[in-house]
Amino acid sequence: MITMLDVARKAGVSKATVSRVLAGTRYVSKATQQKVFQAIEETGYRPNLLARSLATQKSQNIGLIVTHSLFNGPYFSELLYQTATLTNNYGRQLILADGKTSADDERAAIEFLLDLRCDAIIIYPRFLDTAALEALIEQHAIPIMVVNRQLTQHAEHCVWATHQQNTFDAVRYLIQRGHQDIAFITGLPGSPTAAARLAGYQQALAAHQLPFEPGRVIQGAWTSLSGQLATQQLLASQIAFSALMASNDDMAMGAALALHEAGKRLPQDVSLVGFDDINMAAFFLPPLTTVHVPVAEMIQHTLAQLVAMLEGKPVSVLPPFSGRLIERASVADGPARRDQ
């Protein structure tokens, strides 16, 4: 049986040094850590994680809760990739729990991660409201970070993006390009992100004295298929529009297919804008104008905040993360600007 002492001899370090590396402390140089990790790989050593967690009261695990309805899509693939990569960089393991279909399910996922002795938890909430999230942070001793939701009582425990302002900026861009009849595909009902992006659309119309036409707002569900169906519904309504913004890139791509099937050219007949700036957006035909969301940066600060809390260091409130409009070829000048 391979022991920690065997690893220490292989790496040319003390047993205590191997223990510190496995515990994830920062008092070991990167070079020494690499020697220990290489020795672990070469010897095939497998530490007794349960025994170690009982002895140290630390599992080196960080839990992430995301409801399964959000798993399907490139945005959340990016979120999971960034979280797993950065967690690994801190020498910790990521454990994913499914928030399923209700606030009670999200609470159950938290209890599941607590039972696994996770040192900290990241929540990407779908059903829990801000009051419930604030209460959870107060109830549990371990650090909890909430992603994509703004908290007020425990503001240092959240990371959030300026969805409303970024949508306002994107719609304003379309207006400045000469579009006045702008349609909008929303996200799932009850989603705070969907509500914020719709509010930004409405705010931009009001700021430019353009009427809000309810018929130009079509319900989507974050998927490409829902974007296609929403656009088909919009076209069937015979309501005029020269530009269309979708609440995410997946729906924008579905919308593009529906427009193509209807004989509409992008961007000559209809300009199209998405949101999230997924990798495929730059390779779409035409390349999709969209709002870039700084997912990697948000997750980087989430993990840094959690680790600082775990190490007993003071943390401060993080500023909101602002996206930025990425201009590509899916937007052309609208009728008002062409008539000038």
Backbone hydrogen bonds, N-H to C=O, Kabsch-Sander energy under -0.5 kcal/mol:
donor,donor_aa,acceptor,acceptor_aa,energy
7,V,3,T,-1.5
8,A,4,M,-2.4
9,R,5,L,-2.4
10,K,6,D,-2.2
11,A,7,V,-2.5
12,G,8,A,-1.3
13,V,8,A,-2.3
18,V,14,S,-1.7
19,S,15,K,-2.2
20,R,16,A,-2.3
21,V,17,T,-2.3
22,L,18,V,-2.5
23,A,19,S,-1.7
24,G,20,R,-0.6
24,G,21,V,-1.1
25,T,20,R,-1.7
33,Q,29,S,-2.5
34,Q,30,K,-2.4
35,K,31,A,-1.9
36,V,32,T,-2.3
37,F,33,Q,-2.9
38,Q,34,Q,-2.5
39,A,35,K,-2.0
40,I,36,V,-2.5
41,E,37,F,-2.1
42,E,38,Q,-2.5
43,T,39,A,-2.3
44,G,40,I,-1.6
45,Y,40,I,-1.0
49,L,47,P,-1.3
52,R,48,N,-2.5
53,S,49,L,-2.6
54,L,50,L,-2.2
55,A,51,A,-2.2
56,T,52,R,-2.6
57,Q,53,S,-1.9
62,I,93,Q,-3.0
63,G,120,A,-2.7
64,L,95,I,-2.7
65,I,122,I,-2.5
66,V,64,L,-0.6
66,V,97,A,-1.9
67,T,124,Y,-0.6
70,L,67,T,-2.2
71,F,68,H,-1.4
72,N,68,H,-0.5
73,G,71,F,-0.9
77,S,73,G,-1.4
78,E,74,P,-2.2
79,L,75,Y,-1.9
80,L,76,F,-2.5
81,Y,77,S,-2.5
82,Q,78,E,-2.7
83,T,79,L,-2.3
84,A,80,L,-2.7
85,T,81,Y,-2.5
86,L,82,Q,-2.5
87,T,83,T,-2.3
88,N,84,A,-2.1
89,N,85,T,-1.9
90,Y,86,L,-1.1
90,Y,87,T,-0.6
91,G,88,N,-2.1
92,R,87,T,-2.2
93,Q,60,Q,-2.3
95,I,62,I,-2.4
97,A,64,L,-3.0
99,G,66,V,-1.1
99,G,97,A,-0.5
102,S,99,G,-1.0
106,E,102,S,-1.8
107,R,103,A,-2.2
108,A,104,D,-2.5
109,A,105,D,-2.0
110,I,106,E,-1.7
111,E,107,R,-2.2
112,F,108,A,-2.2
113,L,109,A,-2.1
114,L,110,I,-2.2
115,D,111,E,-2.5
116,L,112,F,-1.3
117,R,114,L,-1.7
118,C,113,L,-2.1
119,D,61,N,-2.5
120,A,61,N,-0.9
121,I,143,P,-2.2
122,I,63,G,-3.1
123,I,145,M,-2.9
124,Y,65,I,-2.7
124,Y,122,I,-0.5
133,L,129,D,-2.2
134,E,130,T,-2.8
135,A,131,A,-2.0
136,L,132,A,-2.2
137,I,133,L,-2.0
138,E,134,E,-1.6
139,Q,135,A,-2.1
140,H,136,L,-1.6
145,M,121,I,-2.5
146,V,157,H,-3.1
147,V,123,I,-2.8
148,N,159,V,-3.3
149,R,159,V,-0.7
155,A,152,T,-0.7
157,H,154,H,-2.2
158,C,155,A,-1.2
159,V,146,V,-2.5
162,T,321,F,-2.0
163,H,161,A,-1.8
166,N,162,T,-2.4
167,T,163,H,-2.2
168,F,164,Q,-2.4
169,D,165,Q,-2.4
170,A,166,N,-1.9
171,V,167,T,-2.6
172,R,168,F,-2.6
173,Y,169,D,-2.0
174,L,170,A,-1.7
175,I,171,V,-2.3
176,Q,172,R,-2.7
177,R,173,Y,-1.4
178,G,175,I,-1.8
179,H,174,L,-2.3
182,I,180,Q,-1.1
183,A,181,D,-0.5
183,A,243,A,-2.9
184,F,216,R,-2.9
185,I,245,M,-2.4
186,T,184,F,-0.6
186,T,218,I,-2.4
191,S,188,L,-1.6
195,A,191,S,-2.5
196,A,192,P,-2.3
197,R,193,T,-2.2
198,L,194,A,-2.3
199,A,195,A,-2.2
200,G,196,A,-1.9
201,Y,197,R,-1.7
202,Q,198,L,-2.4
203,Q,199,A,-2.6
204,A,200,G,-2.0
205,L,201,Y,-1.9
206,A,202,Q,-2.3
207,A,203,Q,-2.4
208,H,204,A,-1.1
208,H,205,L,-0.7
209,Q,206,A,-1.6
210,L,205,L,-3.0
213,E,211,P,-0.7
216,R,213,E,-2.4
217,V,214,P,-1.7
218,I,184,F,-2.6
218,I,216,R,-0.6
220,G,186,T,-0.6
227,G,223,T,-1.7
228,Q,224,S,-2.3
229,L,225,L,-2.7
230,A,226,S,-2.4
231,T,227,G,-2.0
232,Q,228,Q,-2.2
233,Q,229,L,-2.2
234,L,230,A,-2.3
235,L,231,T,-2.7
236,A,232,Q,-2.2
237,S,233,Q,-1.2
238,Q,235,L,-1.2
239,I,234,L,-0.8
242,S,181,D,-2.3
243,A,181,D,-1.5
244,L,271,S,-2.6
245,M,183,A,-2.3
246,A,273,V,-2.6
247,S,185,I,-1.7
249,D,275,F,-1.8
252,A,248,N,-1.7
253,M,249,D,-2.3
254,G,250,D,-1.8
255,A,251,M,-2.5
256,A,252,A,-2.1
257,L,253,M,-1.5
258,A,254,G,-1.8
259,L,255,A,-2.5
260,H,256,A,-2.4
261,E,257,L,-2.6
262,A,258,A,-1.3
263,G,260,H,-1.7
264,K,259,L,-3.0
269,D,265,R,-2.3
270,V,265,R,-1.9
271,S,242,S,-2.3
272,L,330,S,-2.6
273,V,244,L,-2.2
274,G,289,T,-2.4
276,D,291,V,-2.8
281,A,278,I,-1.5
282,A,278,I,-0.5
282,A,279,N,-0.8
283,F,280,M,-1.2
284,F,280,M,-0.7
284,F,281,A,-0.7
288,L,281,A,-2.5
289,T,272,L,-0.7
290,T,326,I,-1.7
292,H,290,T,-0.6
292,H,324,R,-3.2
293,V,276,D,-1.2
295,V,293,V,-2.5
298,M,294,P,-2.4
299,I,295,V,-2.6
300,Q,296,A,-2.4
301,H,297,E,-2.1
302,T,298,M,-1.9
303,L,299,I,-2.7
304,A,300,Q,-2.1
305,Q,301,H,-2.3
306,L,302,T,-2.2
307,V,303,L,-2.8
308,A,304,A,-2.1
309,M,305,Q,-2.0
310,L,306,L,-2.5
311,E,307,V,-1.9
312,G,309,M,-1.4
313,K,308,A,-2.8
321,F,160,W,-2.9
322,S,320,P,-0.6
324,R,292,H,-1.4
326,I,290,T,-3.6
327,E,325,L,-0.7
330,S,287,P,-1.0
331,V,328,R,-0.7
334,G,177,R,-3.2
336,A,178,G,-2.0
338,R,334,G,-2.2
339,D,335,P,-1.6
340,Q,337,R,-0.9
